[in-house]
Amino acid sequence: MAAEDVASASAWYEEQQQGLGEEFLRALEHVVEHIIRFPMGFPEILPGHRRALLPRFPYALYHSGDVESLDVLACLHTRQSPHRWLRRT
């Protein structure tokens, strides 16, 4: 599901301005790299579940696990319900 979230957001940004979808993906990659290095370095929103905000874009990655077993659950706009991803689990 997170991959679908990312594809949808990237396509929407690309429709708004050429190249903006790629910028969104670069911002996402930057955050994913930080999550991989420091998975516990982000605010815990529920026990075992954390949120990482993307720079420049109003999106957050919701993830769980640790260095050995990391699971990205969703990539949601910050105006969407932060618990929307819970319905997916």
JONORFEN-V390349 format. One record per backbone hydrogen bond with DSSP energy under -0.5 kcal/mol. CO is the residue of the C=O (numbers start at 1). NH is the residue of the N-H. E is the energy in kcal/mol with one decimal. If there is no record, write none. Layout:
co = {CO CO}
nh = {NH NH}
e = {E E}
This chain:
co = {1 2 3 4 5 6 7 8 9 10 11 12 13 17 17 19 20 21 22 23 24 25 26 27 28 29 30 31 32 33 34 38 43 43 46 48 49 49 50 52 55 57 58 59 60 60 61 61 62 62 63 64 69 71 71 74 76 77 81 83 83 84 85 85 86}
nh = {5 6 7 8 9 10 11 12 13 14 15 16 17 20 21 23 24 25 26 27 28 29 30 31 32 33 34 35 36 37 38 41 45 51 49 65 45 46 63 61 57 59 78 54 62 76 52 63 73 74 50 71 66 64 73 62 60 80 84 86 87 87 88 89 89}
e = {-2.2 -2.4 -2.4 -2.4 -2.5 -2.8 -2.2 -2.2 -2.5 -2.3 -1.9 -1.4 -2.1 -2.2 -0.5 -1.7 -2.2 -2.0 -2.2 -2.4 -2.3 -2.5 -2.2 -1.9 -2.7 -2.4 -1.6 -2.6 -2.6 -2.0 -3.1 -2.1 -0.6 -1.8 -2.8 -0.8 -2.1 -1.4 -2.5 -3.2 -0.9 -2.1 -3.0 -2.7 -0.5 -2.1 -2.6 -0.5 -2.9 -1.3 -3.4 -2.7 -0.9 -2.2 -0.7 -2.6 -2.4 -1.8 -1.9 -1.2 -0.6 -1.0 -1.3 -0.6 -1.0}
